[in-house]
Amino acid sequence: MGGDLDHSDFVDPDYQPSRRPANAPMVAAIGQSTATAAARPPSREEINEQVTSAQKALVELKRRQEELERERSQLEEARRRRLEFDQGRTEMQEHLNRGIGLLTETEQTARRDAEQMARTLADLQAALSKVNALDEQSWTAENYAVELTRALTTLENARMEWNSAQVKWPVLSGTPTGPVPAGSRNPGPFEAGARLVEGRTPAEMARLGLALTWPVALAVLAVGVILAAVLARR
């Protein structure tokens, strides 16, 4: 019969509530306090702390904004200076290359002009020396015709040198314009002839033609006179 006993038969139902955990009331109180704290509005101290935190965040944001503004200004200035450098270098390269080319060409032209002017000056000086060397006092009756022919030939050669120099250098004619470019300082015979008669009247052209041809005729005449004199002596 002992094996047929059930222990639940000796449990008193009225005694069961007294066996709840000892800390159950404390846990319930903490839960109720937490719910109450979550439900209550923030205190003034908490609001002040939040305002202070927000102000600090704004100050930090403003400081960071100022730093970014300074960085942006520096970058814009660096970009402007870089653009100025690139444009300035390109501009000066173009100007300097063009200037060097122009001055080089001008220097070469001036050198050629100076060389040609020196030759013209030497020719004029030589012509002047020949003209100054003419001395009719030393002529005699026997050599008068020959010396006169030589003198006239010398004068005509000097005149041709002078006319050629005037064509090459307009300053000799009193022209107010600048010197003739080097490309036109060496004219061909036809161009030189055209310039020589340009702007002249028919009478001047006739005199010029006579001046250019009479030395030859005079030389032929002089040769004839000399031959006649030689034959007469025989």
C-alpha positions in Angstrom: 0.0 0.0 0.0 3.0 2.3 0.6 3.7 2.3 -3.2 0.3 3.6 -3.9 0.9 6.9 -2.2 1.0 10.2 -4.2 3.1 13.0 -2.8 0.8 15.6 -4.4 -1.8 14.5 -1.9 0.2 16.2 0.9 0.6 19.6 -0.9 -1.5 22.4 0.6 -2.8 24.7 -2.1 -3.1 27.6 0.4 0.6 27.4 1.1 1.7 27.8 -2.5 1.6 31.6 -2.8 3.9 32.0 0.1 6.6 30.3 -1.9 7.0 33.1 -4.5 10.6 34.5 -5.0 11.7 36.9 -2.3 12.8 39.7 -4.8 9.7 39.7 -6.8 8.4 42.9 -5.2 11.7 44.7 -5.8 11.8 43.8 -9.5 8.2 45.0 -9.9 9.1 48.3 -8.2 12.1 48.9 -10.5 10.0 48.2 -13.6 7.4 50.6 -12.4 10.1 53.3 -11.6 11.6 52.9 -15.1 8.3 53.2 -16.8 7.6 56.3 -14.6 11.0 57.9 -15.6 10.4 57.2 -19.3 7.0 58.8 -19.1 8.0 62.0 -17.2 9.1 65.2 -19.1 12.9 66.2 -19.0 14.0 68.4 -16.2 15.5 71.8 -16.6 19.0 70.5 -16.0 18.6 68.0 -18.8 17.2 70.7 -21.1 20.2 73.0 -20.3 22.6 70.1 -21.0 20.9 69.5 -24.4 21.1 73.2 -25.2 24.7 73.4 -24.3 25.5 70.3 -26.4 23.6 71.9 -29.4 25.5 75.1 -29.0 28.8 73.2 -28.9 27.8 71.4 -32.0 26.9 74.7 -33.8 30.3 76.2 -32.8 32.1 73.1 -34.1 30.1 73.3 -37.4 30.9 77.0 -37.8 34.6 76.4 -37.1 34.6 73.6 -39.7 32.7 75.9 -42.1 35.3 78.6 -41.7 38.0 76.1 -42.3 36.3 74.9 -45.5 35.8 78.5 -46.7 39.5 79.2 -46.2 40.4 76.0 -48.1 38.0 76.9 -50.9 39.5 80.5 -51.1 43.0 79.0 -51.2 42.1 76.6 -53.9 40.4 79.3 -56.0 43.5 81.5 -55.6 45.7 78.7 -56.6 43.5 77.9 -59.6 43.6 81.6 -60.6 47.3 81.9 -60.3 47.8 78.6 -62.3 45.5 79.9 -65.0 47.4 83.2 -65.0 50.7 81.3 -65.3 49.5 79.2 -68.2 48.0 82.1 -70.1 51.0 84.4 -69.4 53.5 81.8 -70.5 51.6 81.1 -73.7 51.2 84.8 -74.4 54.9 85.6 -73.8 56.0 82.7 -75.9 54.0 84.0 -78.8 55.2 87.6 -78.3 58.8 86.7 -77.8 58.9 84.3 -80.8 57.2 86.9 -83.0 59.5 89.7 -81.7 62.7 87.6 -82.2 61.6 86.7 -85.8 60.8 90.3 -86.7 64.0 91.7 -85.1 66.1 89.0 -86.8 64.6 89.8 -90.2 65.0 93.5 -89.5 68.6 93.0 -88.4 69.4 91.1 -91.5 67.7 93.8 -93.6 69.6 96.5 -91.8 72.9 94.7 -92.3 72.3 94.3 -96.0 71.2 97.9 -96.2 74.4 99.0 -94.4 76.6 96.9 -96.7 74.9 98.3 -99.8 75.0 101.8 -98.4 78.7 101.4 -97.7 79.2 100.4 -101.3 77.2 103.3 -102.6 79.1 105.7 -100.3 82.4 104.3 -101.6 81.2 104.7 -105.2 80.1 108.3 -104.6 83.4 109.1 -102.9 85.3 107.6 -105.8 83.3 109.6 -108.3 83.8 112.8 -106.2 87.6 112.1 -106.2 87.6 111.7 -110.0 85.6 114.9 -110.4 87.9 116.9 -108.1 90.9 115.6 -110.0 89.7 117.2 -113.2 92.1 120.1 -113.9 91.5 122.0 -117.1 94.5 124.2 -116.4 96.7 121.3 -117.3 95.1 120.8 -120.7 97.1 121.9 -123.8 96.0 122.6 -127.3 97.2 119.3 -128.4 95.4 117.2 -125.9 92.4 119.5 -125.4 89.9 117.3 -127.3 91.0 114.1 -125.6 91.1 115.6 -122.1 87.7 117.2 -122.6 86.3 113.9 -123.7 87.7 112.2 -120.7 86.4 114.9 -118.4 82.9 114.7 -119.9 83.0 111.0 -119.5 84.1 111.3 -115.9 81.2 113.7 -115.2 78.7 111.5 -116.9 79.9 108.5 -114.9 79.6 110.6 -111.7 76.1 111.6 -112.8 75.1 108.0 -113.4 76.4 107.1 -110.0 74.4 109.9 -108.4 71.2 108.9 -110.2 71.7 105.3 -109.2 72.2 106.3 -105.6 69.1 108.4 -105.7 67.1 105.4 -106.9 68.5 103.2 -104.2 68.3 105.8 -101.4 65.3 108.1 -101.6 66.8 110.2 -98.8 69.2 111.6 -101.3 66.2 113.0 -103.2 64.7 114.6 -100.1 61.9 112.0 -99.9 60.4 112.1 -96.4 59.5 108.5 -96.5 61.6 105.8 -94.8 64.3 103.8 -96.6 63.3 101.5 -99.4 63.0 97.9 -98.2 66.0 95.7 -98.8 64.0 93.6 -101.3 63.7 96.6 -103.6 67.2 97.9 -103.0 68.6 95.7 -105.8 66.4 96.5 -108.8 67.0 94.8 -112.1 68.0 96.9 -115.2 64.4 97.3 -116.4 63.1 98.2 -112.9 66.0 100.6 -112.4 65.3 102.2 -115.8 61.6 102.6 -115.0 62.4 104.2 -111.6 64.9 106.5 -113.3 62.3 107.9 -115.7 59.4 107.7 -113.4 57.8 111.1 -112.8 60.0 112.9 -115.3 58.6 115.3 -118.0 59.3 114.6 -121.7 61.9 117.3 -121.7 63.7 115.8 -118.7 63.5 112.4 -120.3 65.0 113.8 -123.5 67.9 115.4 -121.6 68.3 112.1 -119.6 68.5 110.2 -122.9 71.0 112.6 -124.3 73.0 112.4 -121.1 73.1 108.7 -121.3 74.0 108.5 -125.0 76.2 111.5 -125.8 79.3 110.2 -124.0 79.3 107.3 -126.5 78.8 109.7 -129.4 81.4 112.1 -128.0 83.9 109.2 -127.6 83.3 108.2 -131.2 83.8 111.8 -132.2 87.0 112.1 -130.2 88.3 108.9 -131.7 87.6 110.4 -135.2 89.3 113.6 -134.3 92.4 111.8 -133.0 92.5 109.7 -136.2 92.1 112.8 -138.3 94.9 114.5 -136.4 97.2 111.5 -136.8 96.4 111.3 -140.5 97.0 115.0 -140.9 100.5 114.7 -139.3 101.3 112.1 -141.8 
